[in-house]
Amino acid sequence: MSRSPLCPECGHEMELADYLETEEGHASDYICMNEKCPGVKTDKD
């Protein structure tokens, strides 16, 4: 098994996000799982 990459924003381990589909169509293959990461965008404001 290959290791998950680390988030460039906070260094937290990232997970595959191939289920993510954006209308722009350029979603990253990986998404940071750290809720406090400054680079994480959520639907909550």
C-alpha positions as protocol buffer text, in pm:
chain_id: "A"
residue {
  index: 1
  type: MET
  ca { x: 0 y: 0 z: 0 }
}
residue {
  index: 2
  type: SER
  ca { x: 117 y: 349 z: -76 }
}
residue {
  index: 3
  type: ARG
  ca { x: 124 y: 616 z: 187 }
}
residue {
  index: 4
  type: SER
  ca { x: -119 y: 900 z: 184 }
}
residue {
  index: 5
  type: PRO
  ca { x: 37 y: 1235 z: 95 }
}
residue {
  index: 6
  type: LEU
  ca { x: 65 y: 1507 z: 357 }
}
residue {
  index: 7
  type: CYS
  ca { x: -129 y: 1829 z: 331 }
}
residue {
  index: 8
  type: PRO
  ca { x: 93 y: 2118 z: 213 }
}
residue {
  index: 9
  type: GLU
  ca { x: -110 y: 2354 z: 433 }
}
residue {
  index: 10
  type: CYS
  ca { x: -77 y: 2180 z: 770 }
}
residue {
  index: 11
  type: GLY
  ca { x: 115 y: 1856 z: 720 }
}
residue {
  index: 12
  type: HIS
  ca { x: -181 y: 1639 z: 821 }
}
residue {
  index: 13
  type: GLU
  ca { x: -232 y: 1312 z: 635 }
}
residue {
  index: 14
  type: MET
  ca { x: -464 y: 1338 z: 338 }
}
residue {
  index: 15
  type: GLU
  ca { x: -714 y: 1081 z: 213 }
}
residue {
  index: 16
  type: LEU
  ca { x: -838 y: 991 z: -133 }
}
residue {
  index: 17
  type: ALA
  ca { x: -1122 y: 1215 z: -237 }
}
residue {
  index: 18
  type: ASP
  ca { x: -1208 y: 1058 z: -570 }
}
residue {
  index: 19
  type: TYR
  ca { x: -1572 y: 1079 z: -463 }
}
residue {
  index: 20
  type: LEU
  ca { x: -1547 y: 1456 z: -472 }
}
residue {
  index: 21
  type: GLU
  ca { x: -1682 y: 1611 z: -788 }
}
residue {
  index: 22
  type: THR
  ca { x: -1692 y: 1982 z: -843 }
}
residue {
  index: 23
  type: GLU
  ca { x: -1869 y: 2170 z: -1117 }
}
residue {
  index: 24
  type: GLU
  ca { x: -1531 y: 2315 z: -1212 }
}
residue {
  index: 25
  type: GLY
  ca { x: -1404 y: 1961 z: -1254 }
}
residue {
  index: 26
  type: HIS
  ca { x: -1061 y: 2016 z: -1106 }
}
residue {
  index: 27
  type: ALA
  ca { x: -1101 y: 1875 z: -756 }
}
residue {
  index: 28
  type: SER
  ca { x: -786 y: 1734 z: -601 }
}
residue {
  index: 29
  type: ASP
  ca { x: -747 y: 1358 z: -581 }
}
residue {
  index: 30
  type: TYR
  ca { x: -669 y: 1399 z: -213 }
}
residue {
  index: 31
  type: ILE
  ca { x: -830 y: 1605 z: 60 }
}
residue {
  index: 32
  type: CYS
  ca { x: -694 y: 1696 z: 402 }
}
residue {
  index: 33
  type: MET
  ca { x: -879 y: 1529 z: 688 }
}
residue {
  index: 34
  type: ASN
  ca { x: -772 y: 1792 z: 942 }
}
residue {
  index: 35
  type: GLU
  ca { x: -1082 y: 1995 z: 1029 }
}
residue {
  index: 36
  type: LYS
  ca { x: -865 y: 2280 z: 1156 }
}
residue {
  index: 37
  type: CYS
  ca { x: -654 y: 2301 z: 842 }
}
residue {
  index: 38
  type: PRO
  ca { x: -660 y: 2654 z: 695 }
}
residue {
  index: 39
  type: GLY
  ca { x: -668 y: 2505 z: 347 }
}
residue {
  index: 40
  type: VAL
  ca { x: -980 y: 2295 z: 406 }
}
residue {
  index: 41
  type: LYS
  ca { x: -1296 y: 2433 z: 255 }
}
residue {
  index: 42
  type: THR
  ca { x: -1624 y: 2312 z: 399 }
}
residue {
  index: 43
  type: ASP
  ca { x: -1989 y: 2388 z: 335 }
}
residue {
  index: 44
  type: LYS
  ca { x: -2019 y: 2531 z: 686 }
}
residue {
  index: 45
  type: ASP
  ca { x: -1954 y: 2898 z: 748 }
}
